[in-house]
């Protein structure tokens, strides 16, 4: 099942800017709602006033308390910003991977990078690996695991010949299974029930680590850099999604391009998973919606994919924080509950079109 099949089924509309504008407005509303809603609600008007005070230097009129300002600016805003960056990065990397391996059911975790980050995170949580780094021990350990996984996938996919889409998929699946088993061994060998629960919560995704520090800044910068590079390579992705023969005809070396894409996607996903855990379905579902609205040309589709991914994950985080308040659901549960029905509809759509 190839990406080109989806691209041929969903026609690109001639006018795309209304979709950009509509989703951008939805993202702004999601950000305001994400900061407003929680265990302690803050009126949207107060949220905007606090934003204006901190961002534009608008003098405060005393209409909000110190507690509300702390909740809005120090607790929720960095979490919302991290959620938007994570959602955009997962969605854009998912669209890239689907073109890269020519499979509409591919998502960022197909390469085993998420499993590597999970192994690193489990080692940090359960056995104190890199404990001397303090608050940065968990994200740095997870990123190291993601880097090791990406290196293993690259070495395995390149061994014995040119890197092809099937080699890349098989290498990612193999490395992913090995690292998932390693994570399970770490969990079962630990004597800390609390640590095991923390690992399981992290594996299902969480934005709870967000705060005003280098971690959030690094994630935002890496996602922006990766998105910019992938946008510039949009025409190459168009050719690769059609087939290697087409890419060769246009003077593009498919194997070399896949290596470059693997590096960019690995860097982005490794950084994301190191700070938010494994959040599924965003990179699988959102690119299909973006193609539906903007067509298959990647330079038109990728920006909308990022906006949709950011909006979706910010909204999903609000649900995760409020639906079972004061307890917090792992955000991966929310994305799975939304994404799984969409995947079923997608499979039925392809079945109907092929019969």
C-alpha positions as CSV (number, residue, x, y, z in Angstrom):
1,X,0.0,0.0,0.0
2,X,1.9,3.1,-1.2
3,X,1.7,6.8,-0.6
4,X,1.2,7.4,-4.3
5,X,-2.2,5.6,-4.1
6,X,-3.5,8.1,-1.5
7,X,-2.1,11.0,-3.5
8,X,-3.9,9.9,-6.6
9,X,-7.2,9.4,-4.7
10,X,-7.4,12.7,-3.0
11,X,-7.3,15.6,-5.4
12,X,-5.5,18.8,-4.5
13,X,-7.8,21.8,-4.2
14,X,-6.8,24.9,-6.2
15,X,-7.1,27.3,-3.3
16,X,-5.2,26.2,-0.1
17,X,-4.8,29.4,1.8
18,X,-8.2,29.2,3.5
19,X,-7.2,25.9,5.1
20,X,-4.0,27.5,6.3
21,X,-5.9,30.5,7.8
22,X,-8.6,28.3,9.3
23,X,-6.2,25.9,11.0
24,X,-4.0,28.8,12.2
25,X,-7.0,30.3,13.9
26,X,-7.9,26.9,15.4
27,X,-4.3,26.7,16.7
28,X,-4.6,30.1,18.4
29,X,-7.9,29.1,20.0
30,X,-6.4,25.8,21.1
31,X,-3.4,27.6,22.7
32,X,-5.7,30.0,24.6
33,X,-7.9,27.1,25.7
34,X,-4.9,25.0,26.7
35,X,-3.7,27.7,29.0
36,X,-7.2,28.6,30.3
37,X,-8.5,25.1,31.1
38,X,-7.2,22.8,33.8
39,X,-7.8,21.8,37.4
40,X,-7.9,25.6,38.1
41,X,-9.6,27.5,35.3
42,X,-8.4,30.9,34.3
43,X,-10.8,33.1,32.1
44,X,-9.6,33.6,28.5
45,X,-9.7,37.3,29.0
46,X,-7.3,37.1,31.9
47,X,-5.0,34.8,29.9
48,X,-4.8,37.4,27.0
49,X,-4.1,40.1,29.5
50,X,-1.2,38.1,31.1
51,X,0.1,37.4,27.6
52,X,0.0,41.1,26.7
53,X,1.8,42.0,30.0
54,X,4.6,39.5,29.4
55,X,5.0,39.7,25.6
56,X,4.1,43.3,24.8
57,X,4.9,45.0,28.1
58,X,1.2,46.1,28.6
59,X,0.9,47.3,32.2
60,X,-1.1,45.1,34.5
61,X,-4.3,46.5,35.8
62,X,-4.5,44.2,38.8
63,X,-7.3,42.1,37.4
64,X,-5.4,38.9,38.0
65,X,-3.8,37.3,41.0
66,X,-0.2,36.2,41.4
67,X,-1.4,32.6,41.5
68,X,-3.2,33.0,38.1
69,X,-0.2,34.6,36.6
70,X,2.1,31.8,37.8
71,X,-0.3,29.2,36.5
72,X,-0.7,30.8,33.0
73,X,2.9,31.9,32.4
74,X,5.1,29.4,34.3
75,X,3.0,26.2,34.3
76,X,0.7,26.0,31.3
77,X,2.2,28.1,28.6
78,X,5.5,26.2,28.4
79,X,3.4,23.0,28.3
80,X,1.2,24.3,25.5
81,X,4.3,25.5,23.5
82,X,5.9,22.1,23.9
83,X,2.7,20.3,22.9
84,X,2.4,22.4,19.7
85,X,6.1,21.8,18.8
86,X,5.8,18.0,19.5
87,X,2.5,17.7,17.5
88,X,4.0,19.7,14.5
89,X,7.2,17.6,14.6
90,X,5.5,14.3,14.8
91,X,3.1,15.1,12.0
92,X,5.7,16.5,9.6
93,X,8.0,13.6,10.2
94,X,5.1,11.2,9.6
95,X,4.4,12.8,6.3
96,X,8.1,12.6,5.4
97,X,8.4,8.9,6.4
98,X,5.3,8.0,4.4
99,X,7.0,9.4,1.3
100,X,10.3,8.0,2.3
101,X,9.2,4.4,2.5
102,X,6.1,4.8,0.2
103,X,3.7,3.4,2.7
104,X,0.6,5.3,3.8
105,X,0.6,3.4,7.2
106,X,4.1,4.5,8.2
107,X,4.6,6.7,11.2
108,X,7.6,8.2,13.0
109,X,8.0,5.2,15.3
110,X,8.5,2.7,12.4
111,X,12.2,3.4,12.5
112,X,12.6,2.2,16.0
113,X,13.8,5.6,17.3
114,X,10.9,5.7,19.8
115,X,11.9,2.3,21.2
116,X,15.5,3.5,21.6
117,X,14.4,6.6,23.5
118,X,12.2,4.5,25.7
119,X,15.1,2.3,26.6
120,X,17.2,5.2,27.5
121,X,14.4,6.8,29.6
122,X,13.7,3.5,31.4
123,X,17.4,3.2,32.3
124,X,17.4,6.8,33.7
125,X,14.2,6.4,35.7
126,X,14.7,2.9,37.1
127,X,18.5,2.8,37.6
128,X,19.6,6.4,37.8
129,X,21.6,6.4,34.6
130,X,23.2,9.9,34.1
131,X,21.8,10.9,37.5
132,X,24.6,13.5,37.8
133,X,22.8,15.6,35.2
134,X,19.9,16.3,37.5
135,X,16.7,17.4,35.7
136,X,18.4,16.8,32.3
137,X,19.2,13.1,33.0
138,X,15.9,11.8,31.6
139,X,15.8,13.7,28.3
140,X,19.5,13.2,27.6
141,X,19.3,9.5,28.3
142,X,16.3,9.2,26.1
143,X,18.0,11.1,23.3
144,X,21.1,9.0,23.6
145,X,18.9,5.8,23.2
146,X,17.2,7.4,20.2
147,X,20.6,8.1,18.6
148,X,21.8,4.6,19.2
149,X,18.7,3.2,17.6
150,X,19.0,5.5,14.6
151,X,22.6,4.5,14.1
152,X,21.7,0.8,14.3
153,X,18.9,1.2,11.8
154,X,21.2,3.0,9.4
155,X,24.0,0.4,9.7
156,X,21.5,-2.5,9.2
157,X,19.7,-0.8,6.3
158,X,23.0,0.0,4.5
159,X,24.6,-3.4,5.1
160,X,24.9,-5.5,1.9
161,X,23.7,-2.9,-0.6
162,X,21.8,0.3,-1.3
163,X,19.4,1.6,1.2
164,X,15.9,1.0,-0.1
165,X,12.4,1.6,1.4
166,X,11.9,-2.1,2.3
167,X,15.4,-2.3,3.9
168,X,14.7,0.7,5.9
169,X,11.3,-0.6,7.1
170,X,12.7,-4.0,8.0
171,X,15.7,-2.5,9.8
172,X,13.5,-0.2,11.8
173,X,11.1,-3.0,12.8
174,X,13.9,-5.3,13.8
175,X,15.7,-2.6,15.9
176,X,12.4,-1.5,17.4
177,X,11.5,-5.0,18.6
178,X,15.0,-5.6,20.2
179,X,14.9,-2.3,22.0
180,X,11.3,-2.8,23.2
181,X,12.3,-6.1,24.6
182,X,15.2,-4.4,26.3
183,X,12.9,-1.9,27.9
184,X,10.6,-4.6,29.2
185,X,13.6,-6.4,30.7
186,X,14.6,-3.2,32.5
187,X,11.1,-2.8,33.9
188,X,10.8,-6.3,35.1
189,X,14.3,-6.3,36.7
190,X,13.6,-3.2,38.7
191,X,12.6,-3.4,42.4
192,X,10.9,-0.1,42.3
193,X,7.1,-0.2,41.7
194,X,6.9,3.6,41.6
195,X,9.7,3.7,39.0
196,X,7.9,1.1,36.9
197,X,4.7,3.1,37.0
198,X,6.7,6.2,36.0
199,X,8.2,4.4,33.0
200,X,4.8,3.1,31.9
201,X,3.3,6.6,32.1
202,X,6.2,8.0,30.2
203,X,5.9,5.3,27.5
204,X,2.3,6.5,26.9
205,X,3.3,10.1,26.4
206,X,3.3,13.1,28.7
207,X,4.1,16.8,28.5
208,X,4.5,17.1,32.3
209,X,8.3,17.9,31.9
210,X,7.6,21.2,30.2
211,X,8.9,24.3,31.9
212,X,10.8,27.4,31.0
213,X,14.2,25.8,30.5
214,X,16.6,24.7,27.7
215,X,14.6,21.6,27.0
216,X,11.5,23.3,25.6
217,X,13.7,25.7,23.6
218,X,15.8,22.9,22.1
219,X,12.6,21.0,21.0
220,X,11.1,24.1,19.4
221,X,14.4,24.9,17.6
222,X,14.9,21.3,16.4
223,X,11.3,21.1,15.1
224,X,11.6,24.4,13.3
225,X,15.0,23.4,11.7
226,X,13.7,20.0,10.7
227,X,10.5,21.4,9.2
228,X,12.5,24.0,7.2
229,X,14.9,21.4,5.8
230,X,12.1,19.1,4.8
231,X,10.1,21.9,3.2
232,X,13.1,22.8,1.1
233,X,13.4,19.1,0.1
234,X,9.7,19.1,-0.8
235,X,10.2,18.4,-4.5
236,X,12.6,15.6,-3.8
237,X,10.0,14.1,-1.5
238,X,7.4,14.4,-4.3
239,X,9.7,12.4,-6.6
240,X,10.6,9.8,-3.9
241,X,6.9,9.2,-3.1
242,X,6.2,8.3,-6.8
243,X,9.1,5.9,-7.0
244,X,12.8,5.4,-7.2
245,X,12.8,5.3,-11.0
246,X,11.1,8.7,-11.2
247,X,13.6,10.1,-8.7
248,X,16.5,8.8,-10.7
249,X,15.1,10.2,-13.9
250,X,15.1,13.7,-12.1
251,X,18.7,13.3,-11.1
252,X,17.9,12.4,-7.4
253,X,19.8,9.5,-5.8
254,X,17.1,7.7,-3.8
255,X,19.5,5.9,-1.5
256,X,21.5,9.0,-0.6
257,X,18.2,11.0,-0.1
258,X,16.9,8.4,2.3
259,X,20.1,8.6,4.4
260,X,19.7,12.4,4.6
261,X,16.0,12.0,5.5
262,X,16.8,9.4,8.1
263,X,19.2,11.7,9.8
264,X,16.7,14.7,9.9
265,X,13.8,12.5,11.0
266,X,15.9,10.7,13.6
267,X,17.1,14.0,15.1
268,X,13.6,15.4,15.3
269,X,11.9,12.3,16.6
270,X,14.7,11.6,19.1
271,X,14.5,15.1,20.5
272,X,10.7,14.9,20.7
273,X,10.5,11.5,22.4
274,X,13.2,12.4,24.8
275,X,11.0,15.2,26.3
276,X,7.4,13.9,25.8
277,X,7.6,10.1,25.6
278,X,6.0,8.0,23.0
279,X,2.9,9.7,21.5
280,X,1.3,7.6,18.8
281,X,-1.0,8.2,15.9
282,X,-0.2,11.9,15.3
283,X,2.4,11.1,12.6
284,X,0.0,8.5,11.1
285,X,-3.3,10.4,11.1
286,X,-2.5,14.0,10.5
287,X,-0.6,13.7,7.2
288,X,-3.7,12.0,5.6
289,X,-5.9,14.9,6.7
290,X,-3.3,17.4,5.3
291,X,-3.3,15.6,2.0
292,X,-7.1,15.7,1.9
293,X,-7.1,19.5,2.4
294,X,-3.9,20.6,0.6
295,X,-3.1,17.8,-1.9
296,X,0.0,15.7,-2.3
297,X,2.6,18.3,-3.2
298,X,4.8,18.4,-0.1
299,X,5.7,22.1,-0.2
300,X,2.0,22.8,0.0
301,X,1.1,20.0,2.4
302,X,3.9,20.1,5.0
303,X,3.1,23.5,6.5
304,X,-0.6,22.5,6.9
305,X,0.5,19.2,8.4
306,X,2.5,21.0,11.0
307,X,-0.3,23.4,11.9
308,X,-2.8,20.5,12.1
309,X,-0.4,18.4,14.2
310,X,0.2,21.3,16.6
311,X,-3.5,22.0,17.0
312,X,-4.4,18.4,17.5
313,X,-1.8,17.7,20.2
314,X,-2.6,20.9,22.2
315,X,-6.3,19.9,22.2
316,X,-5.5,16.3,23.1
317,X,-3.4,17.5,26.0
318,X,-6.3,19.7,27.3
319,X,-8.5,16.6,27.3
320,X,-5.8,14.5,29.0
321,X,-5.5,17.1,31.8
322,X,-9.2,17.7,32.4
323,X,-11.3,14.6,31.5
324,X,-10.2,12.8,34.7
325,X,-9.2,15.7,36.9
326,X,-7.4,15.9,39.2
327,X,-5.7,12.9,37.8
328,X,-4.0,13.2,34.4
329,X,-4.3,10.7,31.6
330,X,-1.2,9.9,29.5
331,X,-1.7,11.9,26.3
332,X,-1.0,8.8,24.2
333,X,-4.3,7.3,25.3
334,X,-6.2,10.3,24.0
335,X,-4.4,10.3,20.6
336,X,-5.0,6.6,20.3
337,X,-8.7,6.9,21.0
338,X,-8.9,9.5,18.3
339,X,-6.5,8.0,15.8
340,X,-7.6,4.3,16.0
341,X,-11.1,5.0,14.5
342,X,-9.6,7.1,11.8
343,X,-7.2,4.3,10.9
344,X,-10.1,1.9,10.7
345,X,-11.9,4.4,8.3
346,X,-8.7,4.7,6.3
347,X,-8.3,0.9,5.9
348,X,-12.0,0.6,4.8
349,X,-11.5,3.5,2.3
350,X,-8.6,1.7,0.7
351,X,-10.4,-1.6,0.7
352,X,-13.4,0.1,-1.1
353,X,-11.2,1.8,-3.6
354,X,-9.3,-1.4,-4.5
355,X,-12.3,-3.6,-4.8
